[in-house]
Every structure is written in C-alpha cells, then in structure tokens.
Amino acid sequence: MPQAKRPGEEAEVDFADFWLDLAGQRRKCVLFTLRLSYSGKAVHRVYATASQEAFLEGHVEAFTVLGGVPSVHIRYDNLKPAVKQVLFGRSRVESTRWASFKSWYQFSAFYRAPGEDGAHEKGGVEHEGGRFRRKHLVPPPQVDSLAELNERLAAIDVAEDARHIHGRPTSIGFDFEAERVRLRPLPADDYDCGIDLTPTVARNSRITVRQGYYSVPAKFIGAKVRVKLRANEL
C-alpha cells in the first residue's frame, strides 16, 4: 500500500556490504545509508566495518549534509551498535553511547519488529541501499583510500537530487527543499564519535586495538598510550 509521509518527520538507516579494491587489495566494506522518508533524499558513506563508531559517524555526516535532524524518529533494524537486548514489543535495551547520541541530537529511534512481522517496516532504505550499490559500486570501485571513495559518493549524492523516484512528478531535490525547513536544527557542536583507549605498549613496541596490532616508538615500551579510535582511522 502507498505510504504518505510528512516532510521532515522520518528517516530510515541501514548498512549494506559491498566489495572494493582498496590500494590494490580486494576487501569487503560497508555502505551506510540514511534516507529521508518524504523526499527520498539519501546520504551514503563507506566505512571499514559496521562498528558503533561508523554507525555514529554516518549519522553525524548525514545530519550535516541535510542541515538538520528528523523531528519524529528514524527507523532501524535491531543493530548491535544501538541495541543491546530486544525486549517485548518495541521495547529495547540500548547501548549507553547510542542513548547519549540520541539525546545529543534530540531524536527517537523506531526499531522494526523482529522476523517477518517487521520485514517491510523500513523497505525504503533497504531498496535504496541495494539500488545505489548496484548502480554506483558495481564493478568494485578502485581507490587508494576510503576518504577518496567517500568524496565520490558525496558528489553522487548531490547529482542524484535531480533523480525522480518512480511515480513522483517532482525530483528528489525539489521535494527536499520543502522538507529541509521542517527538520530539527542541529546542535551547536558535533558529537565526538571516537572512543578513547589506553593500551599498554608491549616489549615488541606494539599496541593492540580491537584485535589489530599497531607499532609505536620504542621509547613508550611498558607505558600506556592514549588512542583515539574512529570509524576509518586510529
């Protein structure tokens, strides 16, 4: 059944896997997509993994591009970066950082029902993620860095404002102009999506962060160092 959405009220978020050639090596990454339900305006960004840092950074990037935040809620699967436990009905135990992030930007989360009951509750972004991946990420793009690819995607997102969604007489960009003014204003400061860690430098002059090894100067052997971990950089 056709759904009628009010401008500026709702959006949907999802991750999708895809392949790329990064600095000459084939690897799998994730495509973050936030799509406004009324206009269909979408923001796409690439991250190394579907970590909580990527989940938060994707939102910050999307809110910045859109110039605001949906005023009612954003629809989600029961993603691990957000949900610690699925309770009865729509109730969820959320992660502490995710609850803090929502409070910072003042929006609510709508989690789809598990299984077949909620299979169509965020179909807009699932269709959009698949369409965008097939059109712009096949064959696998060849880039030297994820930052380079994200610059490409940002330009594609701007160009797609001229696209017409099937059955609509007006373009995405035209509808978004009516939606832009109804978004909730952004807070004065962005949320710090990175996480601070203090690993100890081992005898081989390396630290361990999320099961990865990184070299540091030998003078720090035996000491603790401060690490800022973000979605695509350390």
C-alpha positions, 0 to 999 in steps of 0.5 A: 500500500502507498505510504504518505509521509510528512516532510521532515518527520522520518528517516530510515538507516541501514548498512549494506556490504559491498566489495572494493579494491582498496590500494590494490587489495580486494576487501569487503566494506560497508555502505551506510545509508540514511534516507529521508522518508518524504523526499527520498533524499539519501546520504551514503558513506563507506566505512571499514566495518559496521562498528558503533563508531561508523554507525555514529559517524554516518549519522553525524555526516548525514545530519550535516549534509541535510542541515538538520535532524528528523523531528519524529524518529528514524527507523532501524533494524535491531543493530548491535551498535544501538541495541543491546537486548530486544525486549517485548514489543518495541521495547529495547535495551540500548547501548549507553553511547547510542542513548547519549547520541540520541539525546545529543541530537534530540531524536527517537529511534523506531526499531522494526519488529523482529522476523517477518512481522517487521520485514517491510517496516523500513523497505525504503532504505533497504531498496535504496541501499541495494539500488545505489550499490548496484548502480554506483559500486558495481564493478568494485570501485578502485581507490587508494583510500576510503576518504577518496571513495567517500568524496565520490559518493558525496558528489553522487549524492548531490547529482542524484537530487535531480533523480525522480523516484518512480511515480513522483512528478517532482525530483528528489531535490525539489521535494527536499527543499520543502522538507529541509525547513521542517527538520530539527536544527542541529546542535551547536557542536558535533558529537565526538564519535571516537572512543578513547583507549589506553593500551599498554605498549608491549616489549615488541613496541606494539599496541593492540586495538580491537584485535589489530596490532599497531607499532609505536616508538620504542621509547613508550615500551611498558607505558600506556598510550592514549588512542583515539579510535574512529570509524576509518582511522586510529 
